[in-house]
């Protein structure tokens, strides 16, 4: 363990050191965000930028619309049907309104319309029954219909009996406290008091008195977002160092668990979207703590954090096209403020081109912390260039990622091993992605619509989660099984100037009696027009009834002669899959899934069926760009 990481871990355990650092540190408030007191100049300079125009356009649009007030019927729908979008649409629309009106009141302080709109939306959010999403409230006090309160009981409300803190409750409190710090006395005293009261009642007291919450020992994004948001809100709001130290101590312990979820390769198994989310909130908290303690507690001074920071540049294949294993989007815009901040800490960071930045309206959850830091930390001197060619093997995640460009175009390949018990898990050992000039030919379906079943017992009935929706074999009608024990074995990887290779045994994921080995081998040839050779070698105790090599794409395939299937691109390129027609028969199936936004999305399965399965069987497919 590096010395820097060891010292950091000791700090997380020592409240006396935390308290001393806070007492000697900076005061709460806007000075943590603008330590040189240049806030007015910042908003004035920002007024003439592209980012400000995006905010202004959204602010004008929202002024003409009423506040979206979710109804009880929408709130209760999740409990009855598992539907999340009906309630969450209005919930996040209100957060979008909060962000826009806060920014506009700072960009155009003389415009009374935006101040009034900000006051109204702050009031509305403070009046919400809960800041949590219904999907995160099962078996919580907020959902308890009991009425057994004695008049002289010390319990005054369900909240005081044990409030739930989820991702969005924590984020909402953080956002309101930061807006309070930025607007200061421009916000009416009643609203300033409401924000402080609600932050204490919904976040700080429950955090200290009602836990531990499940996310306090989680090793994924929930840990960083929840603990980071609660503690950041406290750093902005609380002057009492004793109270603050208790919250910071708990948050640091949770951050230990969050970092434990990463291997030494720094890979985020949840994908780059959740890297932006979880690691982003880790960074926002770490920055705030560093400023509040005047550098005495520096969570960036550790080798593991540095490796996690480098993950983003290894998680893209071309432009905004991401390596979207797990519940990740196929195209993911970068949080430019976070990217620029990390580039200022670590010289190895590849600064993404500014054209890839997320716009103000890109985030459907309208997270204030991202949006504000995309303004605050944006550095016009860091314009960045397109992702450079590179080959990366992440040994803990067992990901191989390659970006390769020639005079014929830009090409990408990614494949994975791992296990089937990962955060936001898909049963996808052996899954791969192929791209050409930003077009995804062999794809990962990414995330579907989040519902109760999506995170319940029926999770792997969804094609995007089960192995049936991935480019992996179906063996004797069997799919891969979920669980950490179902893992890739015998993984070998090599990176060369002309060729990259990945080999892994997938048999354990199928738990199929009689299947003793299923060794998948990839050879990625980085030629002028690159090509991929995929070979699966099966060993059975006796011949199986069926072997199917499934390839998944969003492009409608077309048979081309006896031994080729073509995936025609929209920009003139195509991918040709070559196979042995004497051994394989391709069947093309059309499917539909509900995507993350609740819309129907088409996808296609090309099933190469082995005509005469043997106990020792090899199947070879070659993918050539044309």
PyMOL commands that set and color helices and strands:
alter all, ss='L'
color gray80, all
select helices_A, chain A and resi 3-13+15-23+30-32+39-46+50-63+72-81+85-107+112-126+134-136+141-143+158-162+167-186+189-209+214-217+221-237+241-260+272-292+303-309+312-314+336-345+354-356+368-376+453-455+459-461+467-469+507-509
alter helices_A, ss='H'
color red, helices_A
select strands_A, chain A and resi 316-318+321-322+390-394+399-406+409-416+419-420+432-436+439-442+473-475+483-487+489-495+499-505+515-525+531-540+547-553+557-559+564-568+574-578+584-594+600-610+616-625
alter strands_A, ss='S'
color yellow, strands_A
deselect
rebuild
show_as cartoon
